[in-house]
Amino acid sequence: MATHYEITYIIKPDIDDDAKAALIDRFDKILTDNGATVDDSKDWAKRRFAYEINHYREGTYHVVNVHADDDKAVNEFDRLSKIEPSILRHMIVTRED
């Protein structure tokens, strides 16, 4: 049975729209290439942080809902998002359907 994951990540605010779209496409593709199904992938909001993260005071929150039979796709997303300089923070949560 497939597990439902919700992935939220924060994108740097000073990235241009084309680079942001390419980043989102790349990370959605990482999920699908590793066997996950992306249900939706959308910007949530540009928000001000409670505290500074890597010298930034705000960022764009992006939410992705995926279904996967195993954790290979989310593990790869987790690994690559940690080394992507345009992603300030990310969080992966298992959801109950």
DOSEGU-859431 format. One record per residue (C-alpha): residue number from 1; residue in one letter; z, y, x negated. Coordinates in nm, 3 decimals. Example, Ala and Ser with C-alpha at 12.3 -4.5 7.8 and 13.67 -1.06 7.14 Angstrom:
DOSEGU-859431
- i,aa,z,y,x
- 1,A,0.780,-0.450,-1.230
- 2,S,0.714,-0.106,-1.367
end
This chain:
DOSEGU-859431
- i,aa,z,y,x
- 1,M,0.000,0.000,0.000
- 2,A,-0.093,0.344,-0.130
- 3,T,0.178,0.591,-0.227
- 4,H,0.152,0.954,-0.116
- 5,Y,0.219,1.211,-0.387
- 6,E,0.246,1.589,-0.367
- 7,I,0.171,1.768,-0.692
- 8,T,0.256,2.135,-0.729
- 9,Y,0.160,2.325,-1.040
- 10,I,0.173,2.688,-1.148
- 11,I,-0.135,2.844,-1.306
- 12,K,-0.111,3.145,-1.539
- 13,P,-0.179,3.471,-1.349
- 14,D,-0.415,3.619,-1.610
- 15,I,-0.675,3.340,-1.591
- 16,D,-1.006,3.453,-1.435
- 17,D,-1.132,3.299,-1.110
- 18,D,-1.408,3.089,-1.272
- 19,A,-1.169,2.943,-1.531
- 20,K,-0.911,2.874,-1.259
- 21,A,-1.171,2.693,-1.044
- 22,A,-1.280,2.487,-1.346
- 23,L,-0.917,2.401,-1.424
- 24,I,-0.849,2.288,-1.067
- 25,D,-1.171,2.081,-1.058
- 26,R,-1.083,1.922,-1.392
- 27,F,-0.733,1.819,-1.281
- 28,D,-0.857,1.694,-0.940
- 29,K,-1.114,1.486,-1.131
- 30,I,-0.842,1.343,-1.358
- 31,L,-0.671,1.213,-1.044
- 32,T,-0.985,1.066,-0.886
- 33,D,-1.109,0.915,-1.215
- 34,N,-0.780,0.724,-1.240
- 35,G,-0.802,0.572,-0.892
- 36,A,-0.629,0.829,-0.670
- 37,T,-0.771,0.982,-0.352
- 38,V,-0.730,1.361,-0.324
- 39,D,-0.648,1.448,0.039
- 40,D,-0.639,1.823,-0.019
- 41,S,-0.618,2.065,-0.310
- 42,K,-0.546,2.429,-0.233
- 43,D,-0.382,2.743,-0.364
- 44,W,-0.050,2.806,-0.198
- 45,A,0.044,3.158,-0.311
- 46,K,0.074,3.393,-0.604
- 47,R,0.450,3.438,-0.644
- 48,R,0.692,3.626,-0.860
- 49,F,0.928,3.403,-1.059
- 50,A,1.307,3.425,-1.048
- 51,Y,1.299,3.414,-1.429
- 52,E,1.034,3.452,-1.698
- 53,I,0.826,3.144,-1.789
- 54,N,0.637,3.166,-2.120
- 55,H,0.644,3.549,-2.101
- 56,Y,0.500,3.551,-1.745
- 57,R,0.679,3.697,-1.442
- 58,E,0.441,3.550,-1.179
- 59,G,0.187,3.272,-1.130
- 60,T,-0.042,3.103,-0.879
- 61,Y,0.105,2.795,-0.714
- 62,H,-0.147,2.518,-0.642
- 63,V,-0.067,2.213,-0.426
- 64,V,-0.250,1.879,-0.435
- 65,N,-0.183,1.590,-0.195
- 66,V,-0.301,1.250,-0.320
- 67,H,-0.280,0.882,-0.232
- 68,A,-0.278,0.623,-0.510
- 69,D,-0.226,0.247,-0.528
- 70,D,-0.041,0.277,-0.858
- 71,D,0.107,0.556,-1.071
- 72,K,-0.170,0.558,-1.334
- 73,A,-0.338,0.872,-1.193
- 74,V,-0.020,1.078,-1.158
- 75,N,0.101,0.966,-1.503
- 76,E,-0.226,1.086,-1.658
- 77,F,-0.203,1.414,-1.461
- 78,D,0.155,1.456,-1.585
- 79,R,0.060,1.387,-1.947
- 80,L,-0.237,1.626,-1.953
- 81,S,-0.070,1.907,-1.758
- 82,K,0.209,1.918,-2.019
- 83,I,-0.043,2.007,-2.290
- 84,E,-0.268,2.238,-2.080
- 85,P,-0.182,2.599,-2.179
- 86,S,-0.301,2.743,-1.844
- 87,I,-0.045,2.536,-1.648
- 88,L,0.302,2.689,-1.681
- 89,R,0.496,2.424,-1.484
- 90,H,0.423,2.123,-1.264
- 91,M,0.613,1.893,-1.033
- 92,I,0.514,1.555,-0.887
- 93,V,0.697,1.433,-0.577
- 94,T,0.660,1.103,-0.391
- 95,R,0.627,1.172,-0.018
- 96,E,0.710,0.954,0.278
- 97,D,0.410,0.932,0.513
end
